[in-house]
Amino acid sequence: MHSFSLKREFSGALSAAIITLPMAVAYGVTAFDSLGPAFRPQAALIGLNAAIFGGFFAALCGGTPAQVSGPKAPLTLILTFVVGTLSAEAGITQDLAHRNMIIVGLASACVIIGGISQLLFGALKMGNVVKYVLHPVVAGFMNGIADLESAQPASGS
C-alpha cells in the first residue's frame, strides 16, 4: 500500500480533470440538445457543474482508494431521452418564458430521485441483488442504450 503523497494526489486529480471535464461538457450539451442551439452554453455549464459537484459528493460519501467517478454515456442518453420527451410531449408550450428552466428543473428532479434511490439501495445493502440479474437482461439494457444512441438525430448547427 502506498503512503500519502501530495504530488501523486495532485497528479491523479489533474489527470482525472483533464479527462472528465471536457467529457462532462459534451455530455451536458448532448443531454439538453433538444432545447435548441441557444441553450447550448447553459447545457455545457450544467455538464461542467454536474462533474464538479458529482465528484465532490462522491468523495464526500466515501468510496475506495481507487474511486473513479464521472459522467457516464448510458446515463447521459437516458437523460437525453427524458429531456427530449419533456420538450416534445410535456404540454409545456413553446411561448412560455421559462420553458427551458422548467424542463431542466423536471430533469433535475428525475436525477435527484435516482440519486436518492441509489443511496437508499446502498443503505439497505441491496447491491447483492444484482448477482440475480440474468445476463440477457443486462445485454438487453445495453442494447437498448445502443439503440437510443443510434436513434439520436444529428445536431444541425
DRENTORKOL-3810 file (N, C-alpha, C; in nm, 4 decimals):
REM DRENTORKOL-3810
@n.u->0.0849; n.v->-0.1179; n.w->0.0000; ca.u->0.0000; ca.v->0.0000; ca.w->0.0000; c.u->0.0892; c.v->0.1239; c.w->0.0000
@n.u->0.0530; n.v->0.2195; n.w->-0.0839; ca.u->0.1310; ca.v->0.3420; ca.w->-0.0942; c.u->0.0941; c.v->0.4390; c.w->0.0169
@n.u->0.1931; n.v->0.5113; n.w->0.0641; ca.u->0.1651; ca.v->0.6148; ca.w->0.1632; c.u->0.1145; c.v->0.7397; c.w->0.0907
@n.u->0.0552; n.v->0.8300; n.w->0.1660; ca.u->0.0002; ca.v->0.9530; ca.w->0.1091; c.u->0.1113; c.v->1.0366; c.w->0.0492
@n.u->0.0900; n.v->1.0837; n.w->-0.0715; ca.u->0.1847; ca.v->1.1715; ca.w->-0.1380; c.u->0.1058; c.v->1.2829; c.w->-0.2058
@n.u->0.1319; n.v->1.4052; n.w->-0.1661; ca.u->0.0619; ca.v->1.5186; ca.w->-0.2239; c.u->0.0868; c.v->1.5270; c.w->-0.3743
@n.u->0.2078; n.v->1.4962; n.w->-0.4169; ca.u->0.2406; ca.v->1.5004; ca.w->-0.5595; c.u->0.1574; c.v->1.3981; c.w->-0.6375
@n.u->0.1451; n.v->1.2746; n.w->-0.5847; ca.u->0.0647; ca.v->1.1715; ca.w->-0.6517; c.u->-0.0827; c.v->1.2084; c.w->-0.6520
@n.u->-0.1322; n.v->1.2623; n.w->-0.5411; ca.u->-0.2729; ca.v->1.3018; ca.w->-0.5328; c.u->-0.3034; c.v->1.4130; c.w->-0.6327
@n.u->-0.2178; n.v->1.5119; n.w->-0.6415; ca.u->-0.2381; ca.v->1.6225; ca.w->-0.7355; c.u->-0.2306; c.v->1.5728; c.w->-0.8789
@n.u->-0.1358; n.v->1.4860; n.w->-0.9071; ca.u->-0.1203; ca.v->1.4300; ca.w->-1.0418; c.u->-0.2444; c.v->1.3503; c.w->-1.0822
@n.u->-0.2964; n.v->1.2701; n.w->-0.9897; ca.u->-0.4168; ca.v->1.1920; ca.w->-1.0177; c.u->-0.5380; c.v->1.2816; c.w->-1.0390
@n.u->-0.5508; n.v->1.3857; n.w->-0.9572; ca.u->-0.6636; ca.v->1.4778; ca.w->-0.9706; c.u->-0.6565; c.v->1.5538; c.w->-1.1025
@n.u->-0.5375; n.v->1.5965; n.w->-1.1410; ca.u->-0.5202; ca.v->1.6681; ca.w->-1.2674; c.u->-0.5519; c.v->1.5776; c.w->-1.3861
@n.u->-0.5056; n.v->1.4530; n.w->-1.3810; ca.u->-0.5350; ca.v->1.3568; ca.w->-1.4886; c.u->-0.6847; c.v->1.3334; c.w->-1.5002
@n.u->-0.7511; n.v->1.3146; n.w->-1.3880; ca.u->-0.8960; ca.v->1.2921; ca.w->-1.3894; c.u->-0.9694; c.v->1.4138; c.w->-1.4439
@n.u->-0.9268; n.v->1.5332; n.w->-1.4061; ca.u->-0.9921; ca.v->1.6553; ca.w->-1.4537; c.u->-0.9738; c.v->1.6731; c.w->-1.6042
@n.u->-0.8557; n.v->1.6437; n.w->-1.6544; ca.u->-0.8286; ca.v->1.6577; ca.w->-1.7978; c.u->-0.9188; c.v->1.5660; c.w->-1.8799
@n.u->-0.9477; n.v->1.4487; n.w->-1.8269; ca.u->-1.0334; ca.v->1.3535; ca.w->-1.8979; c.u->-1.1805; c.v->1.3842; c.w->-1.8751
@n.u->-1.2179; n.v->1.4120; n.w->-1.7521; ca.u->-1.3590; ca.v->1.4217; ca.w->-1.7150; c.u->-1.4257; c.v->1.5515; c.w->-1.7584
@n.u->-1.3625; n.v->1.6646; n.w->-1.7418; ca.u->-1.4303; ca.v->1.7914; ca.w->-1.7650; c.u->-1.4741; c.v->1.8125; c.w->-1.9105
@n.u->-1.3892; n.v->1.7880; n.w->-2.0108; ca.u->-1.4393; ca.v->1.8026; ca.w->-2.1494; c.u->-1.5518; c.v->1.7038; c.w->-2.1812
@n.u->-1.5405; n.v->1.5828; n.w->-2.1274; ca.u->-1.6445; ca.v->1.4829; ca.w->-2.1494; c.u->-1.7757; c.v->1.5296; c.w->-2.0852
@n.u->-1.7680; n.v->1.5884; n.w->-1.9668; ca.u->-1.8880; ca.v->1.6363; ca.w->-1.8974; c.u->-1.9553; c.v->1.7493; c.w->-1.9752
@n.u->-1.8764; n.v->1.8384; n.w->-2.0324; ca.u->-1.9318; ca.v->1.9467; ca.w->-2.1138; c.u->-2.0050; c.v->1.8886; c.w->-2.2350
@n.u->-1.9418; n.v->1.7930; n.w->-2.3019; ca.u->-2.0039; ca.v->1.7303; ca.w->-2.4195; c.u->-2.1315; c.v->1.6558; c.w->-2.3818
@n.u->-2.1297; n.v->1.5856; n.w->-2.2706; ca.u->-2.2491; ca.v->1.5138; ca.w->-2.2273; c.u->-2.3612; c.v->1.6100; c.w->-2.1893
@n.u->-2.3269; n.v->1.7222; n.w->-2.1281; ca.u->-2.4290; ca.v->1.8216; ca.w->-2.0945; c.u->-2.4956; c.v->1.8775; c.w->-2.2188
@n.u->-2.4148; n.v->1.9089; n.w->-2.3202; ca.u->-2.4696; ca.v->1.9601; ca.w->-2.4461; c.u->-2.5556; c.v->1.8534; c.w->-2.5132
@n.u->-2.5100; n.v->1.7284; n.w->-2.5088; ca.u->-2.5873; ca.v->1.6190; ca.w->-2.5685; c.u->-2.7208; c.v->1.6011; c.w->-2.4974
@n.u->-2.7179; n.v->1.5994; n.w->-2.3654; ca.u->-2.8394; ca.v->1.5737; ca.w->-2.2880; c.u->-2.9457; c.v->1.6806; c.w->-2.3093
@n.u->-2.9049; n.v->1.8044; n.w->-2.3289; ca.u->-3.0010; ca.v->1.9132; ca.w->-2.3397; c.u->-3.0115; c.v->1.9695; c.w->-2.4812
@n.u->-2.9670; n.v->1.8939; n.w->-2.5808; ca.u->-2.9683; ca.v->1.9396; ca.w->-2.7194; c.u->-3.1092; c.v->1.9674; c.w->-2.7702
@n.u->-3.2078; n.v->1.8954; n.w->-2.7192; ca.u->-3.3447; ca.v->1.9147; ca.w->-2.7681; c.u->-3.4020; c.v->2.0507; c.w->-2.7281
@n.u->-3.3350; n.v->2.1223; n.w->-2.6398; ca.u->-3.3811; ca.v->2.2565; ca.w->-2.6014; c.u->-3.3357; c.v->2.3635; c.w->-2.6998
@n.u->-3.2553; n.v->2.3243; n.w->-2.7986; ca.u->-3.2171; ca.v->2.4156; ca.w->-2.9062; c.u->-3.0769; c.v->2.4714; c.w->-2.8921
@n.u->-3.0256; n.v->2.5245; n.w->-3.0040; ca.u->-2.8884; ca.v->2.5776; ca.w->-3.0061; c.u->-2.8639; c.v->2.6930; c.w->-2.9095
@n.u->-2.9666; n.v->2.7728; n.w->-2.8838; ca.u->-2.9487; ca.v->2.8875; ca.w->-2.7936; c.u->-2.9220; c.v->2.8430; c.w->-2.6503
@n.u->-2.9587; n.v->2.7197; n.w->-2.6164; ca.u->-2.9409; ca.v->2.6706; ca.w->-2.4800; c.u->-2.8069; c.v->2.6002; c.w->-2.4607
@n.u->-2.7278; n.v->2.5821; n.w->-2.5655; ca.u->-2.6021; ca.v->2.5059; ca.w->-2.5553; c.u->-2.5031; c.v->2.5615; c.w->-2.4533
@n.u->-2.4836; n.v->2.6925; n.w->-2.4423; ca.u->-2.3902; ca.v->2.7398; ca.w->-2.3379; c.u->-2.4344; c.v->2.7004; c.w->-2.1964
@n.u->-2.5640; n.v->2.7120; n.w->-2.1687; ca.u->-2.6139; ca.v->2.6713; ca.w->-2.0381; c.u->-2.6015; c.v->2.5205; c.w->-2.0204
@n.u->-2.6244; n.v->2.4440; n.w->-2.1273; ca.u->-2.6121; ca.v->2.2982; ca.w->-2.1213; c.u->-2.4680; c.v->2.2572; c.w->-2.0906
@n.u->-2.3716; n.v->2.3265; n.w->-2.1516; ca.u->-2.2308; ca.v->2.2980; ca.w->-2.1234; c.u->-2.1985; c.v->2.3273; c.w->-1.9771
@n.u->-2.2522; n.v->2.4357; n.w->-1.9260; ca.u->-2.2310; ca.v->2.4711; ca.w->-1.7852; c.u->-2.2969; c.v->2.3695; c.w->-1.6915
@n.u->-2.4132; n.v->2.3196; n.w->-1.7292; ca.u->-2.4796; ca.v->2.2160; ca.w->-1.6491; c.u->-2.3917; c.v->2.0917; c.w->-1.6429
@n.u->-2.3358; n.v->2.0502; n.w->-1.7576; ca.u->-2.2470; ca.v->1.9336; ca.w->-1.7600; c.u->-2.1234; c.v->1.9542; c.w->-1.6744
@n.u->-2.0652; n.v->2.0721; n.w->-1.6822; ca.u->-1.9461; ca.v->2.1036; ca.w->-1.6030; c.u->-1.9779; c.v->2.1015; c.w->-1.4535
@n.u->-2.0880; n.v->2.1632; n.w->-1.4147; ca.u->-2.1281; ca.v->2.1628; ca.w->-1.2736; c.u->-2.1594; c.v->2.0222; c.w->-1.2246
@n.u->-2.2215; n.v->1.9424; n.w->-1.3091; ca.u->-2.2533; ca.v->1.8050; ca.w->-1.2702; c.u->-2.1260; c.v->1.7266; c.w->-1.2403
@n.u->-2.0224; n.v->1.7447; n.w->-1.3213; ca.u->-1.8969; ca.v->1.6734; ca.w->-1.2975; c.u->-1.8289; c.v->1.7215; c.w->-1.1698
@n.u->-1.8263; n.v->1.8513; n.w->-1.1491; ca.u->-1.7588; ca.v->1.9069; ca.w->-1.0317; c.u->-1.8313; c.v->1.8668; c.w->-0.9034
@n.u->-1.9613; n.v->1.8921; n.w->-0.8975; ca.u->-2.0357; ca.v->1.8610; ca.w->-0.7759; c.u->-2.0529; c.v->1.7109; c.w->-0.7575
@n.u->-2.0676; n.v->1.6377; n.w->-0.8684; ca.u->-2.0773; ca.v->1.4919; ca.w->-0.8597; c.u->-1.9520; c.v->1.4313; c.w->-0.8007
@n.u->-1.8351; n.v->1.4778; n.w->-0.8459; ca.u->-1.7090; ca.v->1.4295; ca.w->-0.7910; c.u->-1.6927; c.v->1.4658; c.w->-0.6444
@n.u->-1.7341; n.v->1.5866; n.w->-0.6090; ca.u->-1.7256; ca.v->1.6303; ca.w->-0.4690; c.u->-1.8117; c.v->1.5424; c.w->-0.3789
@n.u->-1.9369; n.v->1.5202; n.w->-0.4194; ca.u->-2.0266; ca.v->1.4413; ca.w->-0.3354; c.u->-1.9894; c.v->1.2932; c.w->-0.3355
@n.u->-1.9334; n.v->1.2433; n.w->-0.4459; ca.u->-1.8870; ca.v->1.1046; ca.w->-0.4482; c.u->-1.7740; c.v->1.0856; c.w->-0.3473
@n.u->-1.6822; n.v->1.1814; n.w->-0.3413; ca.u->-1.5729; ca.v->1.1739; ca.w->-0.2443; c.u->-1.6251; c.v->1.1932; c.w->-0.1018
@n.u->-1.7223; n.v->1.2808; n.w->-0.0858; ca.u->-1.7781; ca.v->1.3075; ca.w->0.0463; c.u->-1.8510; c.v->1.1851; c.w->0.1031
@n.u->-1.9173; n.v->1.1102; n.w->0.0159; ca.u->-1.9931; ca.v->0.9920; ca.w->0.0605; c.u->-1.9046; c.v->0.8701; c.w->0.0801
@n.u->-1.7779; n.v->0.8824; n.w->0.0560; ca.u->-1.6874; ca.v->0.7692; ca.w->0.0758; c.u->-1.6567; c.v->0.7001; c.w->-0.0549
@n.u->-1.5975; n.v->0.5849; n.w->-0.0440; ca.u->-1.5617; ca.v->0.5110; ca.w->-0.1637; c.u->-1.4403; c.v->0.4248; c.w->-0.1382
@n.u->-1.3651; n.v->0.4056; n.w->-0.2415; ca.u->-1.2450; ca.v->0.3236; ca.w->-0.2325; c.u->-1.1236; c.v->0.4097; c.w->-0.2635
@n.u->-1.0032; n.v->0.3614; n.w->-0.2307; ca.u->-0.8830; ca.v->0.4402; ca.w->-0.2612; c.u->-0.8662; c.v->0.4679; c.w->-0.4107
@n.u->-0.9182; n.v->0.3811; n.w->-0.4953; ca.u->-0.9065; ca.v->0.3990; ca.w->-0.6397; c.u->-1.0404; c.v->0.4383; c.w->-0.7012
@n.u->-1.1185; n.v->0.5170; n.w->-0.6295; ca.u->-1.2518; ca.v->0.5542; ca.w->-0.6763; c.u->-1.2427; c.v->0.6374; c.w->-0.8029
@n.u->-1.3253; n.v->0.6028; n.w->-0.8995; ca.u->-1.3363; ca.v->0.6805; ca.w->-1.0219; c.u->-1.4825; c.v->0.7163; c.w->-1.0394
@n.u->-1.5120; n.v->0.8432; n.w->-1.0432; ca.u->-1.6490; ca.v->0.8861; ca.w->-1.0668; c.u->-1.6464; c.v->0.9938; c.w->-1.1737
@n.u->-1.7483; n.v->0.9928; n.w->-1.2533; ca.u->-1.7555; ca.v->1.0904; ca.w->-1.3603; c.u->-1.8770; c.v->1.0652; c.w->-1.4461
@n.u->-1.8931; n.v->1.1432; n.w->-1.5520; ca.u->-2.0102; ca.v->1.1271; ca.w->-1.6370; c.u->-2.0063; c.v->0.9936; c.w->-1.7105
@n.u->-2.1236; n.v->0.9373; n.w->-1.7320; ca.u->-2.1350; ca.v->0.8085; ca.w->-1.7998; c.u->-2.2255; c.v->0.8239; c.w->-1.9213
@n.u->-2.1824; n.v->0.7688; n.w->-2.0345; ca.u->-2.2578; ca.v->0.7809; ca.w->-2.1596; c.u->-2.3980; c.v->0.7207; c.w->-2.1510
@n.u->-2.4160; n.v->0.6002; n.w->-2.0951; ca.u->-2.5526; ca.v->0.5453; ca.w->-2.0903; c.u->-2.6490; c.v->0.6325; c.w->-2.0099
@n.u->-2.6031; n.v->0.6872; n.w->-1.8994; ca.u->-2.6908; ca.v->0.7728; ca.w->-1.8193; c.u->-2.7201; c.v->0.9044; c.w->-1.8909
@n.u->-2.6224; n.v->0.9530; n.w->-1.9663; ca.u->-2.6442; ca.v->1.0744; ca.w->-2.0449; c.u->-2.7523; c.v->1.0503; c.w->-2.1487
@n.u->-2.7499; n.v->0.9332; n.w->-2.2118; ca.u->-2.8513; ca.v->0.9031; ca.w->-2.3126; c.u->-2.9896; c.v->0.8902; c.w->-2.2504
@n.u->-2.9975; n.v->0.8349; n.w->-2.1302; ca.u->-3.1262; ca.v->0.8264; ca.w->-2.0618; c.u->-3.1767; c.v->0.9673; c.w->-2.0301
@n.u->-3.0886; n.v->1.0555; n.w->-1.9820; ca.u->-3.1282; ca.v->1.1930; ca.w->-1.9536; c.u->-3.1670; c.v->1.2653; c.w->-2.0826
@n.u->-3.0977; n.v->1.2365; n.w->-2.1920; ca.u->-3.1329; ca.v->1.2942; ca.w->-2.3219; c.u->-3.2755; c.v->1.2561; c.w->-2.3597
@n.u->-3.3096; n.v->1.1293; n.w->-2.3375; ca.u->-3.4449; ca.v->1.0822; ca.w->-2.3662; c.u->-3.5473; c.v->1.1533; c.w->-2.2777
@n.u->-3.5159; n.v->1.1699; n.w->-2.1493; ca.u->-3.6074; ca.v->1.2387; ca.w->-2.0566; c.u->-3.6292; c.v->1.3832; c.w->-2.1009
@n.u->-3.5218; n.v->1.4541; n.w->-2.1308; ca.u->-3.5330; ca.v->1.5949; ca.w->-2.1713; c.u->-3.6064; c.v->1.6064; c.w->-2.3049
@n.u->-3.5747; n.v->1.5173; n.w->-2.3989; ca.u->-3.6431; ca.v->1.5199; ca.w->-2.5286; c.u->-3.7918; c.v->1.4940; c.w->-2.5146
@n.u->-3.8270; n.v->1.3991; n.w->-2.4294; ca.u->-3.9678; ca.v->1.3684; ca.w->-2.4064; c.u->-4.0390; c.v->1.4861; c.w->-2.3403
@n.u->-3.9748; n.v->1.5469; n.w->-2.2414; ca.u->-4.0337; ca.v->1.6642; ca.w->-2.1766; c.u->-4.0511; c.v->1.7788; c.w->-2.2760
@n.u->-3.9528; n.v->1.7951; n.w->-2.3645; ca.u->-3.9590; ca.v->1.9030; ca.w->-2.4633; c.u->-4.0727; c.v->1.8818; c.w->-2.5620
@n.u->-4.0939; n.v->1.7571; n.w->-2.6013; ca.u->-4.1905; ca.v->1.7287; ca.w->-2.7064; c.u->-4.3314; c.v->1.7027; c.w->-2.6551
@n.u->-4.3438; n.v->1.6390; n.w->-2.5396; ca.u->-4.4740; ca.v->1.5863; ca.w->-2.5013; c.u->-4.5264; c.v->1.6318; c.w->-2.3653
@n.u->-4.4572; n.v->1.7165; n.w->-2.2962; ca.u->-4.4983; ca.v->1.7500; ca.w->-2.1594; c.u->-4.6100; c.v->1.8534; c.w->-2.1528
@n.u->-4.6498; n.v->1.9067; n.w->-2.2658; ca.u->-4.7543; ca.v->2.0080; ca.w->-2.2636; c.u->-4.7034; c.v->2.1446; c.w->-2.2212
@n.u->-4.5724; n.v->2.1622; n.w->-2.2194; ca.u->-4.5130; ca.v->2.2921; ca.w->-2.1861; c.u->-4.5037; c.v->2.3702; c.w->-2.3160
@n.u->-4.5814; n.v->2.4770; n.w->-2.3274; ca.u->-4.5913; ca.v->2.5493; ca.w->-2.4539; c.u->-4.4606; c.v->2.6191; c.w->-2.4901
@n.u->-4.4381; n.v->2.6319; n.w->-2.6192; ca.u->-4.3161; ca.v->2.6941; ca.w->-2.6708; c.u->-4.3040; c.v->2.8410; c.w->-2.6303
@n.u->-4.4162; n.v->2.9093; n.w->-2.6149; ca.u->-4.4108; ca.v->3.0528; ca.w->-2.5866; c.u->-4.3976; c.v->3.0854; c.w->-2.4375
@n.u->-4.3923; n.v->2.9845; n.w->-2.3529; ca.u->-4.3750; ca.v->3.0074; ca.w->-2.2101; c.u->-4.2343; c.v->3.0632; c.w->-2.1852
@n.u->-4.2263; n.v->3.1731; n.w->-2.1113; ca.u->-4.0992; ca.v->3.2444; ca.w->-2.0938; c.u->-3.9907; c.v->3.1580; c.w->-2.0302
@n.u->-4.0254; n.v->3.0761; n.w->-1.9338; ca.u->-3.9263; ca.v->2.9977; ca.w->-1.8611; c.u->-3.9342; c.v->2.8485; c.w->-1.8964
@n.u->-3.9728; n.v->2.8181; n.w->-2.0187; ca.u->-3.9927; ca.v->2.6800; ca.w->-2.0626; c.u->-3.8696; c.v->2.5936; c.w->-2.0382
@n.u->-3.7528; n.v->2.6398; n.w->-2.0822; ca.u->-3.6305; ca.v->2.5599; ca.w->-2.0681; c.u->-3.5949; c.v->2.5362; c.w->-1.9217
@n.u->-3.6154; n.v->2.6368; n.w->-1.8372; ca.u->-3.5833; ca.v->2.6196; ca.w->-1.6961; c.u->-3.6781; c.v->2.5201; c.w->-1.6299
@n.u->-3.8032; n.v->2.5189; n.w->-1.6728; ca.u->-3.8985; ca.v->2.4205; ca.w->-1.6198; c.u->-3.8541; c.v->2.2798; c.w->-1.6582
@n.u->-3.8140; n.v->2.2633; n.w->-1.7844; ca.u->-3.7685; ca.v->2.1314; ca.w->-1.8312; c.u->-3.6417; c.v->2.0891; c.w->-1.7580
@n.u->-3.5461; n.v->2.1810; n.w->-1.7407; ca.u->-3.4234; ca.v->2.1486; ca.w->-1.6663; c.u->-3.4579; c.v->2.1119; c.w->-1.5218
@n.u->-3.5512; n.v->2.1833; n.w->-1.4617; ca.u->-3.5937; ca.v->2.1521; ca.w->-1.3246; c.u->-3.6566; c.v->2.0142; c.w->-1.3142
@n.u->-3.7420; n.v->1.9793; n.w->-1.4096; ca.u->-3.8041; ca.v->1.8472; ca.w->-1.4085; c.u->-3.7005; c.v->1.7368; c.w->-1.4309
@n.u->-3.6059; n.v->1.7601; n.w->-1.5227; ca.u->-3.4992; ca.v->1.6618; ca.w->-1.5459; c.u->-3.4113; c.v->1.6490; c.w->-1.4213
@n.u->-3.3849; n.v->1.7608; n.w->-1.3545; ca.u->-3.3059; ca.v->1.7576; ca.w->-1.2309; c.u->-3.3775; c.v->1.6785; c.w->-1.1228
@n.u->-3.5078; n.v->1.6935; n.w->-1.1147; ca.u->-3.5851; ca.v->1.6167; ca.w->-1.0170; c.u->-3.5710; c.v->1.4668; c.w->-1.0435
@n.u->-3.5717; n.v->1.4284; n.w->-1.1710; ca.u->-3.5519; ca.v->1.2862; ca.w->-1.2056; c.u->-3.4146; c.v->1.2375; c.w->-1.1593
@n.u->-3.3119; n.v->1.3191; n.w->-1.1806; ca.u->-3.1762; ca.v->1.2816; ca.w->-1.1398; c.u->-3.1667; c.v->1.2722; c.w->-0.9876
@n.u->-3.2285; n.v->1.3660; n.w->-0.9173; ca.u->-3.2258; ca.v->1.3645; ca.w->-0.7705; c.u->-3.2971; c.v->1.2404; c.w->-0.7168
@n.u->-3.4109; n.v->1.2065; n.w->-0.7751; ca.u->-3.4820; ca.v->1.0855; ca.w->-0.7325; c.u->-3.3949; c.v->0.9618; c.w->-0.7570
@n.u->-3.3248; n.v->0.9583; n.w->-0.8702; ca.u->-3.2330; ca.v->0.8473; ca.w->-0.8977; c.u->-3.1207; c.v->0.8395; c.w->-0.7950
@n.u->-3.0654; n.v->0.9543; n.w->-0.7569; ca.u->-2.9590; ca.v->0.9569; ca.w->-0.6565; c.u->-3.0070; c.v->0.9134; c.w->-0.5198
@n.u->-3.1235; n.v->0.9594; n.w->-0.4813; ca.u->-3.1806; ca.v->0.9177; ca.w->-0.3527; c.u->-3.2061; c.v->0.7678; c.w->-0.3524
@n.u->-3.2546; n.v->0.7159; n.w->-0.4651; ca.u->-3.2770; ca.v->0.5713; ca.w->-0.4760; c.u->-3.1461; c.v->0.4943; c.w->-0.4589
@n.u->-3.0390; n.v->0.5432; n.w->-0.5211; ca.u->-2.9086; ca.v->0.4774; ca.w->-0.5061; c.u->-2.8624; c.v->0.4784; c.w->-0.3612
@n.u->-2.8766; n.v->0.5918; n.w->-0.2942; ca.u->-2.8384; ca.v->0.5995; ca.w->-0.1531; c.u->-2.9209; c.v->0.5034; c.w->-0.0681
@n.u->-3.0490; n.v->0.4983; n.w->-0.0957; ca.u->-3.1375; ca.v->0.4087; ca.w->-0.0215; c.u->-3.1006; c.v->0.2621; c.w->-0.0460
@n.u->-3.0781; n.v->0.2260; n.w->-0.1716; ca.u->-3.0383; ca.v->0.0884; ca.w->-0.2029; c.u->-2.9055; c.v->0.0526; c.w->-0.1365
@n.u->-2.8135; n.v->0.1478; n.w->-0.1328; ca.u->-2.6854; ca.v->0.1232; ca.w->-0.0665; c.u->-2.7015; c.v->0.1051; c.w->0.0834
@n.u->-2.7834; n.v->0.1887; n.w->0.1447; ca.u->-2.8071; ca.v->0.1793; ca.w->0.2894; c.u->-2.8749; c.v->0.0479; c.w->0.3259
@n.u->-2.9587; n.v->-0.0033; n.w->0.2364; ca.u->-3.0290; ca.v->-0.1295; ca.w->0.2608; c.u->-2.9483; c.v->-0.2512; c.w->0.2129
@n.u->-2.8235; n.v->-0.2265; n.w->0.1707; ca.u->-2.7341; ca.v->-0.3346; ca.w->0.1243; c.u->-2.7964; c.v->-0.4165; c.w->0.0111
@n.u->-2.8581; n.v->-0.3487; n.w->-0.0838; ca.u->-2.9250; ca.v->-0.4179; ca.w->-0.1934; c.u->-2.8330; c.v->-0.4410; c.w->-0.3135
@n.u->-2.7059; n.v->-0.4078; n.w->-0.3016; ca.u->-2.6119; ca.v->-0.4294; ca.w->-0.4110; c.u->-2.5939; c.v->-0.5758; c.w->-0.4464
@n.u->-2.6151; n.v->-0.6631; n.w->-0.3503; ca.u->-2.6012; ca.v->-0.8067; ca.w->-0.3764; c.u->-2.7108; c.v->-0.8612; c.w->-0.4666
@n.u->-2.8203; n.v->-0.7880; n.w->-0.4802; ca.u->-2.9310; ca.v->-0.8339; ca.w->-0.5635; c.u->-2.8898; c.v->-0.8413; c.w->-0.7108
@n.u->-2.7919; n.v->-0.7603; n.w->-0.7498; ca.u->-2.7516; ca.v->-0.7549; ca.w->-0.8897; c.u->-2.6999; c.v->-0.8905; c.w->-0.9405
@n.u->-2.6489; n.v->-0.9754; n.w->-0.8525; ca.u->-2.5992; ca.v->-1.1060; ca.w->-0.8965; c.u->-2.7118; c.v->-1.1965; c.w->-0.9452
@n.u->-2.8373; n.v->-1.1625; n.w->-0.9142; ca.u->-2.9510; ca.v->-1.2411; ca.w->-0.9596; c.u->-3.0079; c.v->-1.1916; c.w->-1.0931
@n.u->-2.9531; n.v->-1.0811; n.w->-1.1448; ca.u->-2.9990; ca.v->-1.0295; ca.w->-1.2742; c.u->-2.9354; c.v->-1.1145; c.w->-1.3839
@n.u->-3.0170; n.v->-1.1696; n.w->-1.4680; ca.u->-2.9678; ca.v->-1.2588; ca.w->-1.5732; c.u->-2.8877; c.v->-1.1813; c.w->-1.6778
@n.u->-2.7910; n.v->-1.2501; n.w->-1.7354; ca.u->-2.7057; ca.v->-1.1884; ca.w->-1.8374; c.u->-2.7871; c.v->-1.1336; c.w->-1.9550
@n.u->-2.8888; n.v->-1.2038; n.w->-2.0056; ca.u->-2.9673; ca.v->-1.1478; ca.w->-2.1162; c.u->-3.0375; c.v->-1.0160; c.w->-2.0806
@n.u->-3.0719; n.v->-0.9978; n.w->-1.9542; ca.u->-3.1347; ca.v->-0.8727; ca.w->-1.9123; c.u->-3.0330; c.v->-0.7583; c.w->-1.9222
@n.u->-2.9119; n.v->-0.7826; n.w->-1.8742; ca.u->-2.8062; ca.v->-0.6808; ca.w->-1.8825; c.u->-2.7743; c.v->-0.6517; c.w->-2.0289
@n.u->-2.7633; n.v->-0.7573; n.w->-2.1104; ca.u->-2.7357; ca.v->-0.7393; ca.w->-2.2531; c.u->-2.8479; c.v->-0.6597; c.w->-2.3198
@n.u->-2.9730; n.v->-0.6873; n.w->-2.2822; ca.u->-3.0856; ca.v->-0.6123; ca.w->-2.3375; c.u->-3.0810; c.v->-0.4666; c.w->-2.2992
@n.u->-3.0428; n.v->-0.4380; n.w->-2.1741; ca.u->-3.0297; ca.v->-0.2996; ca.w->-2.1297; c.u->-2.9237; c.v->-0.2270; c.w->-2.2126
@n.u->-2.8097; n.v->-0.2895; n.w->-2.2295; ca.u->-2.7015; ca.v->-0.2266; ca.w->-2.3057; c.u->-2.7388; c.v->-0.2101; c.w->-2.4526
@n.u->-2.8114; n.v->-0.3072; n.w->-2.5085; ca.u->-2.8588; ca.v->-0.2941; ca.w->-2.6469; c.u->-2.9606; c.v->-0.1817; c.w->-2.6588
@n.u->-3.0441; n.v->-0.1648; n.w->-2.5573; ca.u->-3.1389; ca.v->-0.0538; ca.w->-2.5562; c.u->-3.0678; c.v->0.0801; c.w->-2.5545
@n.u->-2.9603; n.v->0.0894; n.w->-2.4778; ca.u->-2.8796; ca.v->0.2119; ca.w->-2.4754; c.u->-2.8196; c.v->0.2370; c.w->-2.6137
@n.u->-2.7679; n.v->0.1319; n.w->-2.6760; ca.u->-2.7108; ca.v->0.1457; ca.w->-2.8106; c.u->-2.8179; c.v->0.1904; c.w->-2.9102
@n.u->-2.9386; n.v->0.1382; n.w->-2.8950; ca.u->-3.0484; ca.v->0.1759; ca.w->-2.9826; c.u->-3.0849; c.v->0.3231; c.w->-2.9627
@n.u->-3.0857; n.v->0.3677; n.w->-2.8362; ca.u->-3.1114; ca.v->0.5087; ca.w->-2.8091; c.u->-3.0046; c.v->0.5963; c.w->-2.8741
@n.u->-2.8800; n.v->0.5527; n.w->-2.8651; ca.u->-2.7696; ca.v->0.6296; ca.w->-2.9231; c.u->-2.7861; c.v->0.6419; c.w->-3.0737
@n.u->-2.8210; n.v->0.5306; n.w->-3.1380; ca.u->-2.8329; ca.v->0.5346; ca.w->-3.2843; c.u->-2.9576; c.v->0.6114; c.w->-3.3287
@n.u->-3.0561; n.v->0.6265; n.w->-3.2397; ca.u->-3.1791; ca.v->0.6979; ca.w->-3.2756; c.u->-3.1662; c.v->0.8485; c.w->-3.2565
@n.u->-3.0580; n.v->0.8957; n.w->-3.1942; ca.u->-3.0410; ca.v->1.0381; ca.w->-3.1717; c.u->-3.0194; c.v->1.1099; c.w->-3.3043
@n.u->-3.0974; n.v->1.2131; n.w->-3.3330; ca.u->-3.0770; ca.v->1.2874; ca.w->-3.4574; c.u->-2.9476; c.v->1.3666; c.w->-3.4508
@n.u->-2.8848; n.v->1.3820; n.w->-3.5652; ca.u->-2.7611; ca.v->1.4602; ca.w->-3.5727; c.u->-2.7926; c.v->1.6054; c.w->-3.5450
@n.u->-2.7069; n.v->1.6689; n.w->-3.4676; ca.u->-2.7254; ca.v->1.8098; ca.w->-3.4333; c.u->-2.6973; c.v->1.8948; c.w->-3.5566
@n.u->-2.7897; n.v->1.9796; n.w->-3.5907; ca.u->-2.7771; ca.v->2.0537; ca.w->-3.7170; c.u->-2.7390; c.v->2.1991; c.w->-3.7023
@n.u->-2.6247; n.v->2.2275; n.w->-3.6396; ca.u->-2.5807; ca.v->2.3677; ca.w->-3.6400; c.u->-2.4355; c.v->2.3809; c.w->-3.6190
END
